[in-house]
Amino acid sequence: MSTTVISHDAAHHDDHGHHHETFLTKYIFSQDHKMIAKQFLITGIIMAVFAMVLSILFRIQLAWPDKEFPILEVFLGKWAEGGRIKPDFFLSLVTIHGTMMVFFVLTAGLSGTFSNLLIPYQLGARDMASPLMNMLSYWFFFVACVIMVASFFIESGPASAGWTIYPPLSAVPTAIAGSGLGMTLWLVSMTLFIASQVLGGVNYISTVLNMRTKGMELWKMPLTIWSFFLTAIVGLLSFPVLVSAVVLLFFDRSVGTSFYLSDLVVGGTILPNEGGSPILFQHLFWFLGHPEVYIVVMPALGLTSEVISTNARKPIFGYHAMVYSLVGITVLSFIVWGHHMFVTGMSPFLGGVFMITTLIIAVPSAVKAFNYIATLWRGNIRFTPAMMFAIGMVSFFVSGGLTGLYLGNATLDINLHDTYFVVAHFHLVMGSASIFGMLSGVYHWYPKMFGRMMDERLGYFHFWLTFIGAYLVFFPMHFMGIDGVPRRYYAFTEFPFMEKWVSVNLLVTWAAIVSAVGQVAFLWNFFASIWCGKRAPQNPWKSNTLEWTTPVEHIHGNWPGEIPSVYRWPYDYSKPGHDEDFIPQTVPHSQTMSSNLLHDWEGNEEGIAAQKAYNREHDREIEG
């Protein structure tokens, strides 16, 4: 095990360099992990607002398919002539909404923020292994965001092949308006985004393996670090596969190759392409696409673990089982991608293999859910906004995960594929659960990021509007899907059997609008508290992990002197015999003899002997 301890002199040198930082090097092109975390978070929030506005626009179309809203033409111009969104632009809204939420918000915004903030803090490191690479990771992400947003301002409009960009819509530039320059910008943006994720992933893995402070063994790491570490491994192995898919797609679009194209007629013209298969693209895309679900969910699970244990004032239940379940999810995530492709005509035997692995991955997920419930059981729970969002995350993870059992079954999936049942499932288990985990982390670590406290009352208001709104938006969609209502349709008035669902779409749209109002409360709370919030104490939640030992005022290098050593795991809460209900990781066991258990001294024979002697003496005192 490698460890890093930097002396007081080195810290002084770092701090001295800090005084010569300019505005550009401190706030823009910063190499400090804390500032880069804030950059990822604020950029992710901006992308989330953008994606939310897009979702409200297409929900308005679905709720009132025949009504005209002149204000839409004012803002959208030719894409909403006469006050109605055009069908091809509707597809663009759905495409860019999905892309931004999955990649820019839930991947970069969540993992980029909290991996950067917490890995050095909780492991006892001055910074990331490569601060320069860390800075480049953010700027690749930022440029990717700019290019994706810029695609709305070109003549032919943004990409409109769905967030999965299946060929031939994505491979034939003349197929529809959104297949032209907008699709090219989508591909360029995603390539830069993947470069950002690979740079970040290498950095996170290197830091976890090489820069832990003295005493920080792997089994003393918080579950947050385990989740970021394993997420980085998944991303490093799966994202390059999407790059290969994108490169082949570029060739089909520009060079005349036929990796994904065969026997196509566009506008009455027979294309010369032959021999390719769009199914190849699906295999390459979903080899990333399903691990991507866990790239999004695992960091949220890690944050939730920390918040629930801290606010239940109890040790996390089954720490080792939680780690092994994360490892199980990491491994299994690479062998389940075929369940997205049950209806592509794959071999029934291969479909059966993917079905079995898909159902098996429910086991480690269930372990995590049960362990959260066991941690909450009989805990001295503090219902902070962070705790509310963490419990909400578990709720969505369970309810959304249960519907995954239906879609993971090949026979049932044939009926439910590409219906609103799928939309409901992944918006609950991936979208809502991960967003709630991310918001839980924001509320919990906001004092560490900005040195201020967020307003609790606004936090509760935000939680209840979002929690109730999310269930009202996505739960009814299950029933629409069971009835066979397909997703991505522009209007539900074209077929008689769908007309009965127009009223449900009205409910869903109003629920989405109300939820959006809740996010306005959050945005006000977040940005106003940076300047006007109550100043935070050093350890507001009485937590055990190392980040709360650093000063409230940020300094370059995190700790002013020598980095503290670690002596215990991070979940010593409410330990019988101790005078407080938490014991930080930096407190040696020799100072807490009255609350120690023998297994706390595992591997330390002198410590075990001293504890036994203390216990005997203590027992004699009681008997006397």
Solvent accessible surface area in square Angstrom, and as a share of the most:
residue,aa,sasa,rsa
1,M,133,0.60
2,S,53,0.34
3,T,63,0.37
4,T,31,0.18
5,V,71,0.41
6,I,41,0.21
7,S,57,0.37
8,H,108,0.48
9,D,108,0.56
10,A,37,0.28
11,A,4,0.03
12,H,118,0.53
13,H,133,0.59
14,D,45,0.24
15,D,46,0.24
16,H,102,0.46
17,G,39,0.38
18,H,41,0.18
19,H,134,0.60
20,H,134,0.60
21,E,55,0.25
22,T,82,0.48
23,F,135,0.56
24,L,102,0.51
25,T,64,0.37
26,K,71,0.30
27,Y,93,0.35
28,I,54,0.27
29,F,93,0.39
30,S,2,0.02
31,Q,77,0.34
32,D,22,0.11
33,H,0,0.00
34,K,3,0.01
35,M,30,0.13
36,I,0,0.00
37,A,0,0.00
38,K,29,0.12
39,Q,22,0.10
40,F,2,0.01
41,L,0,0.00
42,I,53,0.27
43,T,11,0.07
44,G,0,0.00
45,I,13,0.07
46,I,95,0.48
47,M,12,0.05
48,A,26,0.20
49,V,51,0.29
50,F,58,0.24
51,A,0,0.00
52,M,43,0.19
53,V,77,0.44
54,L,8,0.04
55,S,19,0.12
56,I,32,0.16
57,L,24,0.12
58,F,24,0.10
59,R,13,0.05
60,I,31,0.16
61,Q,8,0.04
62,L,4,0.02
63,A,3,0.03
64,W,57,0.20
65,P,9,0.06
66,D,102,0.53
67,K,113,0.48
68,E,106,0.47
69,F,49,0.20
70,P,101,0.63
71,I,105,0.53
72,L,15,0.07
73,E,72,0.32
74,V,118,0.68
75,F,157,0.65
76,L,35,0.18
77,G,34,0.32
78,K,84,0.35
79,W,34,0.12
80,A,0,0.00
81,E,98,0.44
82,G,43,0.42
83,G,0,0.00
84,R,83,0.30
85,I,2,0.01
86,K,72,0.30
87,P,75,0.47
88,D,50,0.26
89,F,6,0.02
90,F,3,0.01
91,L,54,0.27
92,S,5,0.03
93,L,0,0.00
94,V,28,0.16
95,T,0,0.00
96,I,1,0.00
97,H,28,0.12
98,G,11,0.11
99,T,0,0.00
100,M,0,0.00
101,M,37,0.16
102,V,10,0.06
103,F,1,0.00
104,F,0,0.00
105,V,1,0.01
106,L,4,0.02
107,T,0,0.00
108,A,0,0.00
109,G,0,0.00
110,L,0,0.00
111,S,9,0.06
112,G,4,0.04
113,T,0,0.00
114,F,0,0.00
115,S,0,0.00
116,N,0,0.00
117,L,1,0.00
118,L,0,0.00
119,I,0,0.00
120,P,0,0.00
121,Y,2,0.01
122,Q,0,0.00
123,L,0,0.00
124,G,0,0.00
125,A,0,0.00
126,R,11,0.04
127,D,19,0.10
128,M,4,0.02
129,A,46,0.35
130,S,32,0.20
131,P,43,0.27
132,L,95,0.47
133,M,55,0.25
134,N,0,0.00
135,M,25,0.11
136,L,74,0.37
137,S,3,0.02
138,Y,11,0.04
139,W,55,0.19
140,F,67,0.28
141,F,0,0.00
142,F,73,0.30
143,V,63,0.36
144,A,0,0.00
145,C,3,0.02
146,V,76,0.44
147,I,31,0.16
148,M,0,0.00
149,V,31,0.18
150,A,42,0.33
151,S,1,0.00
152,F,30,0.13
153,F,163,0.68
154,I,37,0.19
155,E,138,0.62
156,S,37,0.24
157,G,1,0.01
158,P,0,0.00
159,A,0,0.00
160,S,2,0.01
161,A,11,0.09
162,G,3,0.03
163,W,26,0.09
164,T,5,0.03
165,I,0,0.00
166,Y,66,0.25
167,P,7,0.05
168,P,52,0.33
169,L,65,0.32
170,S,0,0.00
171,A,1,0.00
172,V,8,0.04
173,P,52,0.33
174,T,104,0.60
175,A,32,0.25
176,I,57,0.29
177,A,46,0.36
178,G,3,0.03
179,S,1,0.01
180,G,18,0.17
181,L,95,0.47
182,G,0,0.00
183,M,0,0.00
184,T,41,0.24
185,L,38,0.19
186,W,1,0.00
187,L,0,0.00
188,V,55,0.31
189,S,0,0.00
190,M,0,0.00
191,T,50,0.29
192,L,41,0.20
193,F,0,0.00
194,I,3,0.01
195,A,38,0.29
196,S,0,0.00
197,Q,33,0.15
198,V,44,0.25
199,L,40,0.20
200,G,2,0.02
201,G,4,0.04
202,V,58,0.33
203,N,2,0.01
204,Y,16,0.06
205,I,27,0.14
206,S,33,0.21
207,T,0,0.00
208,V,0,0.00
209,L,81,0.40
210,N,77,0.40
211,M,35,0.15
212,R,8,0.03
213,T,0,0.00
214,K,126,0.53
215,G,20,0.20
216,M,0,0.00
217,E,83,0.37
218,L,69,0.34
219,W,96,0.34
220,K,44,0.18
221,M,0,0.00
222,P,0,0.00
223,L,1,0.00
224,T,0,0.00
225,I,0,0.00
226,W,20,0.07
227,S,0,0.00
228,F,1,0.00
229,F,23,0.09
230,L,12,0.06
231,T,5,0.03
232,A,8,0.06
233,I,49,0.25
234,V,0,0.00
235,G,9,0.08
236,L,51,0.25
237,L,107,0.53
238,S,0,0.00
239,F,2,0.01
240,P,61,0.38
241,V,33,0.19
242,L,0,0.00
243,V,44,0.25
244,S,49,0.32
245,A,0,0.00
246,V,1,0.01
247,V,62,0.36
248,L,38,0.19
249,L,0,0.00
250,F,57,0.24
251,F,83,0.35
252,D,7,0.04
253,R,27,0.10
254,S,91,0.59
255,V,103,0.59
256,G,57,0.55
257,T,41,0.24
258,S,32,0.21
259,F,76,0.32
260,Y,2,0.01
261,L,4,0.02
262,S,34,0.22
263,D,117,0.61
264,L,39,0.19
265,V,97,0.56
266,V,35,0.20
267,G,85,0.82
268,G,71,0.68
269,T,84,0.49
270,I,136,0.69
271,L,34,0.17
272,P,123,0.77
273,N,18,0.09
274,E,132,0.59
275,G,77,0.74
276,G,14,0.14
277,S,43,0.28
278,P,50,0.32
279,I,57,0.29
280,L,71,0.35
281,F,0,0.00
282,Q,23,0.10
283,H,57,0.25
284,L,38,0.19
285,F,0,0.00
286,W,18,0.06
287,F,53,0.22
288,L,0,0.00
289,G,2,0.02
290,H,16,0.07
291,P,1,0.00
292,E,1,0.00
293,V,24,0.14
294,Y,20,0.08
295,I,4,0.02
296,V,0,0.00
297,V,3,0.01
298,M,0,0.00
299,P,0,0.00
300,A,0,0.00
301,L,0,0.00
302,G,1,0.01
303,L,0,0.00
304,T,0,0.00
305,S,1,0.01
306,E,1,0.00
307,V,0,0.00
308,I,0,0.00
309,S,0,0.00
310,T,0,0.00
311,N,0,0.00
312,A,0,0.00
313,R,4,0.02
314,K,51,0.21
315,P,52,0.33
316,I,5,0.03
317,F,115,0.48
318,G,31,0.30
319,Y,11,0.04
320,H,95,0.42
321,A,42,0.33
322,M,0,0.00
323,V,1,0.01
324,Y,133,0.51
325,S,6,0.04
326,L,2,0.01
327,V,56,0.32
328,G,22,0.21
329,I,0,0.00
330,T,11,0.06
331,V,93,0.54
332,L,30,0.15
333,S,0,0.00
334,F,31,0.13
335,I,78,0.40
336,V,0,0.00
337,W,51,0.18
338,G,0,0.00
339,H,23,0.10
340,H,43,0.19
341,M,0,0.00
342,F,18,0.08
343,V,68,0.39
344,T,39,0.22
345,G,72,0.69
346,M,32,0.14
347,S,59,0.38
348,P,124,0.78
349,F,162,0.67
350,L,72,0.36
351,G,5,0.05
352,G,23,0.22
353,V,59,0.34
354,F,13,0.05
355,M,50,0.22
356,I,100,0.51
357,T,17,0.10
358,T,14,0.08
359,L,66,0.33
360,I,81,0.41
361,I,10,0.05
362,A,34,0.26
363,V,93,0.53
364,P,13,0.08
365,S,20,0.13
366,A,39,0.30
367,V,48,0.28
368,K,2,0.01
369,A,10,0.08
370,F,135,0.56
371,N,11,0.06
372,Y,1,0.00
373,I,92,0.47
374,A,28,0.22
375,T,0,0.00
376,L,31,0.15
377,W,175,0.61
378,R,211,0.77
379,G,18,0.18
380,N,108,0.55
381,I,51,0.26
382,R,70,0.26
383,F,111,0.46
384,T,14,0.08
385,P,8,0.05
386,A,2,0.01
387,M,0,0.00
388,M,26,0.11
389,F,0,0.00
390,A,0,0.00
391,I,52,0.26
392,G,1,0.01
393,M,0,0.00
394,V,10,0.06
395,S,37,0.24
396,F,0,0.00
397,F,15,0.06
398,V,56,0.32
399,S,28,0.18
400,G,0,0.00
401,G,30,0.29
402,L,103,0.51
403,T,18,0.11
404,G,17,0.16
405,L,79,0.39
406,Y,113,0.43
407,L,18,0.09
408,G,2,0.02
409,N,46,0.23
410,A,24,0.19
411,T,98,0.57
412,L,75,0.37
413,D,5,0.02
414,I,110,0.56
415,N,109,0.56
416,L,17,0.09
417,H,53,0.24
418,D,65,0.34
419,T,10,0.06
420,Y,11,0.04
421,F,9,0.04
422,V,24,0.14
423,V,19,0.11
424,A,0,0.00
425,H,32,0.14
426,F,47,0.20
427,H,39,0.18
428,L,1,0.00
429,V,18,0.10
430,M,9,0.04
431,G,15,0.14
432,S,9,0.06
433,A,0,0.00
434,S,0,0.00
435,I,36,0.18
436,F,2,0.01
437,G,0,0.00
438,M,10,0.05
439,L,16,0.08
440,S,0,0.00
441,G,0,0.00
442,V,1,0.01
443,Y,11,0.04
444,H,1,0.01
445,W,0,0.00
446,Y,0,0.00
447,P,6,0.03
448,K,4,0.02
449,M,0,0.00
450,F,35,0.15
451,G,8,0.08
452,R,46,0.17
453,M,32,0.14
454,M,20,0.09
455,D,51,0.27
456,E,81,0.36
457,R,193,0.70
458,L,52,0.26
459,G,0,0.00
460,Y,69,0.26
461,F,100,0.42
462,H,0,0.00
463,F,9,0.04
464,W,124,0.43
465,L,41,0.21
466,T,12,0.07
467,F,42,0.18
468,I,90,0.46
469,G,3,0.03
470,A,12,0.09
471,Y,48,0.18
472,L,77,0.38
473,V,11,0.06
474,F,33,0.14
475,F,98,0.41
476,P,22,0.14
477,M,6,0.03
478,H,10,0.05
479,F,109,0.45
480,M,1,0.00
481,G,1,0.01
482,I,114,0.58
483,D,55,0.29
484,G,32,0.31
485,V,0,0.00
486,P,29,0.18
487,R,41,0.15
488,R,68,0.25
489,Y,84,0.32
490,Y,52,0.20
491,A,7,0.06
492,F,0,0.00
493,T,46,0.27
494,E,122,0.55
495,F,94,0.39
496,P,115,0.72
497,F,90,0.37
498,M,4,0.02
499,E,92,0.41
500,K,121,0.51
501,W,36,0.12
502,V,40,0.23
503,S,76,0.49
504,V,32,0.18
505,N,1,0.00
506,L,64,0.32
507,L,85,0.42
508,V,0,0.00
509,T,0,0.00
510,W,133,0.47
511,A,7,0.05
512,A,16,0.12
513,I,45,0.23
514,V,66,0.38
515,S,18,0.12
516,A,17,0.13
517,V,78,0.45
518,G,0,0.00
519,Q,34,0.15
520,V,91,0.52
521,A,13,0.10
522,F,12,0.05
523,L,41,0.20
524,W,175,0.61
525,N,2,0.01
526,F,0,0.00
527,F,67,0.28
528,A,24,0.19
529,S,8,0.05
530,I,34,0.17
531,W,177,0.62
532,C,112,0.67
533,G,11,0.10
534,K,152,0.64
535,R,158,0.58
536,A,10,0.08
537,P,76,0.48
538,Q,81,0.36
539,N,42,0.21
540,P,28,0.18
541,W,27,0.10
542,K,100,0.42
543,S,1,0.01
544,N,1,0.01
545,T,1,0.01
546,L,1,0.00
547,E,0,0.00
548,W,8,0.03
549,T,43,0.25
550,T,1,0.01
551,P,41,0.26
552,V,41,0.23
553,E,122,0.55
554,H,57,0.25
555,I,39,0.20
556,H,46,0.21
557,G,5,0.05
558,N,3,0.02
559,W,10,0.03
560,P,80,0.50
561,G,18,0.18
562,E,116,0.52
563,I,4,0.02
564,P,31,0.19
565,S,28,0.18
566,V,4,0.02
567,Y,91,0.35
568,R,3,0.01
569,W,70,0.25
570,P,0,0.00
571,Y,0,0.00
572,D,7,0.04
573,Y,2,0.01
574,S,53,0.34
575,K,23,0.10
576,P,117,0.74
577,G,53,0.51
578,H,49,0.22
579,D,131,0.68
580,E,94,0.42
581,D,51,0.26
582,F,24,0.10
583,I,1,0.01
584,P,33,0.21
585,Q,0,0.00
586,T,35,0.20
587,V,34,0.19
588,P,29,0.18
589,H,20,0.09
590,S,74,0.48
591,Q,129,0.58
592,T,4,0.02
593,M,36,0.16
594,S,64,0.41
595,S,6,0.04
596,N,12,0.06
597,L,96,0.48
598,L,77,0.38
599,H,129,0.58
600,D,31,0.16
601,W,26,0.09
602,E,149,0.67
603,G,75,0.73
604,N,67,0.34
605,E,132,0.59
606,E,148,0.66
607,G,5,0.05
608,I,39,0.20
609,A,60,0.46
610,A,50,0.39
611,Q,0,0.00
612,K,92,0.39
613,A,46,0.36
614,Y,77,0.29
615,N,57,0.29
616,R,133,0.49
617,E,81,0.36
618,H,81,0.36
619,D,73,0.38
620,R,140,0.51
621,E,116,0.52
622,I,122,0.62
623,E,147,0.66
624,G,100,0.96
